[in-house]
Amino acid sequence: MGAGLIIALMGGLKLVIGKQGLAPLNQALAVCLNYGLGFVLIHLLHFTVATKQPAMTANAIAASIDEASGKTRDLHRLVELIARTIRSQIGAIFGNVVVAVPVAMLIAMGIHALSGAHYLDATTSEHLLDSVHPLSGAVIYAAIAGVCLFLSGLIAGYYDNLAAYDRIPERLLQLSWARRLLGEARLARVADYVGNNLGALTGNLLFGFMLGGVTALGLLFGLPLDIRHIAFASAHAGYAIASLNFEVAWDAVAVTALGVGLIGLANLTVSFALALMVALRARQVSFAQGRMLSRLVLQGLLTKPGAFLWPPRDAVVEKAVS
């Protein structure tokens, strides 16, 4: 929910940047910085962005498949891990959207009350609603965002390895000017933080640049390239509906909600599938193991779909007691 608040502000700032009439390169850079620094701020505040988790958990799932070695009992436990991952991801999406939409609406309504002018004109508002229509290509653009999510996971892993292999925290501790500026204790905390978070910070920053850069590449090469991310799509829908004085037909609202849901599904599916494929190949997991796991997951979805949406009662009680 904390990330949803910041995403609503990031989405509003992105719309402001688009109205400034900047040169294409300057506008692309401003959008990239808006996204990148916003994602870094979300990480610094320990908030959670929807769709980031699957790319990070794919390697853990692949490792569990490798350890299971085809044992049905262990693969059943792995299905439970996948169900928990899906539940937590749904929670992250719900938290982002349930805050981003009303905050966006409140910002648009506040600006209208203070200035007398709507945050967005009718043409821009209708364009934003059309951009998330299920038949507008939004799902394809969401898949492109899923590829960016996957790449940001690889980047984060690379810089985490770099911090350990090149001993970056230890090298920071050797900087005499930093020791004089920060002191021994504070420098030690900074070095420890960099060692534990360099990958996440870099991955988030470059993820923002990828989201902002895809549209710029499409403009540069004349290609129909764009991105759709569920959190920003929902925030933009909130700005658009409020700017239209909430005079939007219920069927249009339903179609918009469906489009946002499909965008989130494409974000998750593409990023998770690519990350899991790489993790499986890296661990040389056999096709038979992956096929058996897929069958068990499908069986679980058909027999106990609720387990993929909310935790079982005994887990809730155990958490409350602990």
SVG drawing of the C-alpha trace seen along z (x, -y; Angstrom):
<svg xmlns="http://www.w3.org/2000/svg" viewBox="-23 -28 65 68">
<polyline fill="none" stroke="black" stroke-width="0.4" points="0.0,0.0 2.9,-2.3 4.2,-1.6 0.8,-2.4 0.9,-5.9 4.3,-6.6 3.2,-5.0 0.2,-7.4 2.6,-10.3 5.0,-8.9 2.1,-8.3 0.8,-11.9 4.3,-13.3 4.7,-11.3 1.5,-12.9 2.9,-16.4 6.1,-15.7 4.1,-14.7 2.4,-18.1 5.6,-20.2 6.4,-20.0 9.9,-18.9 12.2,-17.6 11.8,-13.9 15.2,-13.0 14.7,-15.3 11.2,-14.0 12.4,-10.4 15.2,-11.1 12.8,-12.9 10.3,-9.9 13.2,-7.5 14.4,-9.4 10.8,-9.6 10.4,-5.9 13.9,-4.9 14.2,-7.2 10.7,-6.4 11.4,-2.7 14.6,-3.3 12.6,-5.4 10.1,-2.6 13.0,-0.1 14.6,-2.5 11.3,-2.8 10.9,1.0 7.7,1.0 6.7,3.5 6.0,3.0 3.6,5.5 5.1,7.9 8.7,7.6 8.5,10.8 8.1,13.5 11.5,12.8 13.1,12.9 11.5,16.2 12.0,18.2 15.5,19.3 14.3,20.5 11.6,22.6 14.1,24.0 16.4,24.9 13.5,26.7 12.7,28.7 16.4,29.6 16.5,30.8 13.2,32.7 14.8,34.9 11.4,36.0 10.0,37.1 6.3,36.5 6.2,35.7 8.8,33.0 7.1,31.6 3.9,31.4 5.7,29.1 6.9,27.1 3.4,26.6 2.7,25.1 5.6,22.8 4.3,21.6 0.8,21.1 2.4,19.0 4.3,17.0 1.1,16.4 -0.8,15.4 1.8,12.8 1.9,11.5 -1.8,11.0 -1.5,9.2 1.2,6.9 -1.0,6.1 -4.1,5.5 -2.1,3.2 -0.7,1.2 -4.0,0.8 -6.3,0.2 -4.2,-2.9 -2.9,-4.1 -6.5,-4.5 -8.1,-6.6 -4.9,-8.6 -4.8,-9.5 -8.5,-10.4 -8.0,-12.6 -5.0,-14.4 -7.1,-15.1 -10.0,-16.3 -7.8,-18.5 -6.2,-20.2 -9.6,-20.8 -10.9,-22.3 -7.9,-24.6 -7.4,-25.7 -10.8,-25.2 -9.2,-23.2 -9.2,-19.5 -5.9,-17.7 -6.3,-16.2 -8.4,-17.3 -11.1,-15.1 -9.0,-13.9 -6.1,-12.8 -8.4,-11.1 -10.2,-9.1 -6.8,-8.2 -5.7,-6.8 -8.8,-4.7 -8.5,-3.5 -4.8,-2.6 -5.8,0.1 -8.6,1.6 -8.1,5.3 -8.2,5.0 -5.9,2.0 -2.6,3.9 -2.3,3.3 -1.6,7.0 1.3,7.0 2.7,3.9 2.3,5.5 4.3,8.5 7.1,6.0 7.1,4.7 7.3,8.3 10.5,8.7 11.8,5.5 10.9,7.0 12.9,10.2 15.9,8.2 15.8,6.1 16.0,9.3 19.1,10.4 20.7,7.0 20.0,7.1 21.6,10.6 24.6,9.4 25.3,6.5 24.7,8.6 27.4,10.9 29.6,8.0 29.4,6.6 30.5,9.9 33.1,10.8 34.8,7.4 34.4,6.9 32.8,3.5 31.8,3.1 35.4,3.8 36.7,1.4 34.3,-1.3 35.7,-0.9 39.2,-1.7 38.2,-5.1 39.9,-7.6 37.9,-10.6 34.6,-8.7 35.9,-7.7 36.6,-11.3 33.3,-12.5 31.0,-9.8 32.9,-8.4 33.8,-4.7 30.4,-3.6 28.3,-5.3 30.6,-4.3 30.4,-0.7 26.6,-0.9 26.7,-2.4 29.1,0.3 26.9,3.0 23.8,1.5 25.6,1.3 26.7,4.9 23.2,6.1 21.3,3.7 23.5,2.8 21.7,5.3 18.2,4.2 19.1,0.4 20.6,0.9 17.9,3.2 15.2,0.8 16.9,-2.2 17.5,-0.5 14.1,1.1 12.7,-2.5 15.0,-3.4 13.8,-0.4 10.2,-1.3 10.8,-4.9 13.2,-3.9 10.9,-1.5 8.5,-4.2 11.5,-6.4 12.9,-3.6 9.6,-3.1 9.5,-6.8 13.1,-6.9 12.7,-3.9 9.1,-4.5 8.0,-1.2 4.8,-0.6 6.6,0.0 5.2,-0.9 4.8,0.6 1.9,1.2 2.4,1.9 -0.6,2.8 0.2,0.2 0.7,-2.7 -2.2,-1.6 -4.6,-1.7 -3.2,-5.0 -3.7,-6.6 -7.2,-5.2 -7.9,-6.9 -6.6,-10.3 -8.7,-9.9 -12.0,-9.0 -11.7,-11.8 -10.8,-14.3 -13.9,-13.3 -16.0,-14.2 -16.7,-10.5 -19.0,-10.6 -17.9,-7.3 -20.4,-4.5 -20.2,-1.4 -19.5,0.8 -16.5,-1.3 -15.3,-1.1 -15.7,2.7 -13.7,2.9 -11.0,0.7 -10.9,3.0 -10.6,6.0 -7.9,4.4 -5.9,3.6 -6.3,7.1 -5.0,8.6 -2.1,6.2 -1.1,7.5 -1.5,11.1 0.8,10.5 3.3,8.7 3.5,11.6 3.3,14.5 6.1,13.2 8.5,12.1 8.0,15.4 8.2,17.7 11.4,16.1 13.1,16.1 12.0,19.7 13.3,20.8 16.7,19.3 16.8,20.8 15.9,24.2 18.5,24.2 21.2,23.0 20.4,25.8 20.0,28.3 16.6,29.4 15.2,32.1 12.1,31.6 10.3,34.5 10.6,32.7 9.2,29.5 6.4,31.4 5.5,33.2 5.5,29.9 3.2,28.3 0.8,31.2 0.7,30.9 0.2,27.1 -2.7,27.5 -4.2,30.2 -3.9,27.9 -5.6,25.0 -8.5,27.3 -9.0,29.0 -8.0,26.2 -8.1,22.9 -8.6,21.1 -5.1,22.1 -3.7,19.8 -5.8,16.8 -5.7,16.8 -3.7,18.7 -5.3,21.7 -6.9,21.1 -4.2,23.1 -1.5,20.9 -3.3,17.7 -3.8,19.1 -0.1,20.1 1.0,16.6 -1.3,14.9 0.1,17.1 3.7,16.4"/>
</svg>
